[in-house]
Amino acid sequence: KRVVQPQPDWWYPCGGRMKPGETPYTSAARLLKRELKISVAETEMKNAKDGGRFTGVGHYSYLWQFRNQEPKGNGTADISCVLTTTLTEAEQKEMDATNEEYSEHKWMNPEDILQGEFHPALKQSVSDLMKQREWEKLKTIAATSSDEELGKQFKLFLKNL
């Protein structure tokens, strides 16, 4: 749970601004190191499709009335690039999520976030992530099942969009 502007009281995984010259992937690796003490090898700082650790979830834009930097009342506009990665068991055990930007940390199921009292931006990212995971399941079904089974699963997928 964040404690700083522009998103105080947000439950959101690690994140922050990209620095000049960074890609979304190198930025994500830097932020994982800063906020969770997890190091990502330079060779893994790319899209999973290219052999890296990160998968894009979505891009979103936000407008904020206030910001942490002066002049605080001027607000800010953000374009958010949401990525996901899978932590190894060792990383989960070794991570350290204590820092001054957050007051609380906990693991949550995506379904609980969608049903809970959370910011719409977090809910949208989680919803998009779940759809992405379902799409990946459909691709596996397409490669291993009958057309009839694929049709049934695709109908379910479309129903839940």
C-alpha positions in Angstrom: 0.0 0.0 0.0 1.6 3.2 -1.2 2.0 6.3 1.1 3.3 8.9 -1.4 1.7 11.1 -4.1 0.4 10.8 -6.7 -1.1 7.5 -5.7 -1.4 7.4 -1.9 -3.4 4.5 -0.5 -3.0 2.5 -3.7 -2.3 -1.2 -3.5 0.1 -1.7 -6.4 3.1 -3.8 -7.0 6.5 -2.1 -7.4 6.7 0.7 -9.9 8.0 4.1 -10.7 9.1 6.4 -13.5 11.2 5.4 -16.4 14.5 7.4 -16.6 15.8 8.9 -19.9 17.3 6.2 -22.0 15.6 3.3 -20.3 13.3 0.8 -22.0 10.2 -0.4 -20.1 12.2 -3.6 -19.4 15.4 -2.0 -18.0 13.2 0.3 -16.0 11.2 -2.7 -14.6 14.5 -4.4 -13.6 15.8 -1.3 -11.9 12.5 -0.9 -10.0 12.5 -4.6 -8.9 16.0 -4.0 -7.5 15.0 -0.8 -5.8 11.7 -1.9 -4.3 12.0 -5.7 -3.8 15.8 -6.2 -3.8 15.5 -8.6 -6.7 18.3 -8.5 -9.3 17.5 -9.2 -13.0 20.3 -10.2 -15.3 21.0 -7.7 -18.1 20.3 -10.5 -20.7 16.8 -10.9 -19.1 15.8 -7.2 -19.4 13.6 -7.7 -22.4 10.2 -9.0 -23.5 9.6 -12.7 -22.7 8.9 -13.3 -26.4 12.6 -12.3 -26.9 13.9 -14.5 -24.1 13.5 -12.0 -21.3 11.7 -11.9 -18.0 8.9 -9.4 -18.7 5.5 -9.6 -20.4 3.5 -6.5 -21.3 0.0 -6.3 -19.7 -1.1 -2.9 -21.0 -0.6 0.8 -21.4 -2.7 3.3 -19.5 -2.9 7.1 -19.0 -3.8 8.9 -15.7 -4.2 12.5 -14.7 -3.5 13.5 -11.0 -4.6 16.6 -9.2 -1.6 16.5 -6.8 2.0 15.3 -7.0 4.9 14.8 -4.6 7.2 17.3 -6.2 6.9 21.1 -6.1 4.7 22.7 -7.1 2.5 20.1 -5.5 -0.8 21.6 -6.6 0.1 21.5 -10.3 -0.8 17.8 -10.7 0.7 15.5 -13.2 -0.1 13.2 -16.1 1.3 9.7 -16.4 1.4 7.1 -19.1 1.7 3.7 -17.4 3.3 0.7 -19.0 2.4 -2.4 -16.9 4.6 -5.4 -17.1 4.5 -8.7 -15.3 7.2 -11.2 -14.4 7.3 -14.5 -12.5 9.4 -14.6 -9.4 11.4 -17.8 -8.7 10.9 -19.5 -5.4 14.3 -18.2 -4.3 13.3 -14.7 -5.2 10.1 -14.9 -3.3 11.9 -16.1 -0.2 14.7 -13.5 -0.5 12.8 -10.4 -1.6 12.6 -7.5 0.8 9.7 -5.2 0.2 10.4 -2.7 3.0 10.9 0.9 1.9 9.6 4.4 2.6 7.1 4.4 -0.3 4.8 1.6 1.1 3.1 1.2 4.5 1.9 -2.5 3.9 2.7 -5.4 1.7 0.8 -8.7 1.1 0.3 -11.3 -1.6 -3.2 -11.3 -3.1 -5.1 -13.4 -5.6 -6.2 -11.6 -8.7 -9.8 -12.5 -8.1 -9.7 -10.9 -4.6 -8.4 -7.6 -6.2 -11.2 -7.6 -8.7 -13.9 -8.1 -6.1 -12.3 -5.8 -3.4 -12.1 -2.1 -2.8 -9.2 -1.1 -4.9 -8.4 1.7 -7.3 -9.9 1.2 -10.8 -6.4 1.4 -12.4 -5.2 -1.6 -10.4 -8.4 -3.5 -11.2 -8.0 -2.8 -14.9 -4.4 -4.0 -14.9 -5.4 -7.2 -13.0 -8.4 -7.8 -15.3 -6.1 -7.4 -18.4 -3.5 -9.7 -16.9 -6.2 -12.4 -16.3 -7.5 -12.0 -19.9 -3.9 -12.4 -21.1 -3.5 -15.6 -19.1 -6.8 -17.0 -20.5 -5.6 -16.2 -24.0 -2.4 -18.1 -23.5 -4.5 -21.1 -22.2 -6.6 -20.9 -25.4 -3.5 -21.0 -27.6 -2.5 -24.2 -25.8 -6.0 -25.7 -26.2 -5.8 -24.8 -29.9 -2.6 -26.8 -30.3 -3.7 -29.8 -28.3 -7.5 -30.2 -28.5 -10.3 -30.7 -31.0 -11.9 -27.8 -32.9 -15.1 -28.5 -30.9 -13.3 -28.1 -27.5 -11.5 -25.0 -28.8 -14.9 -23.5 -29.9 -16.3 -24.2 -26.4 -13.4 -22.6 -24.6 -13.3 -19.6 -27.0 -17.0 -19.0 -26.3 -16.2 -18.9 -22.6 -13.3 -16.6 -23.2 -15.5 -14.1 -25.1 -18.3 -14.3 -22.6 -15.8 -13.2 -19.8 -14.4 -10.2 -21.7 
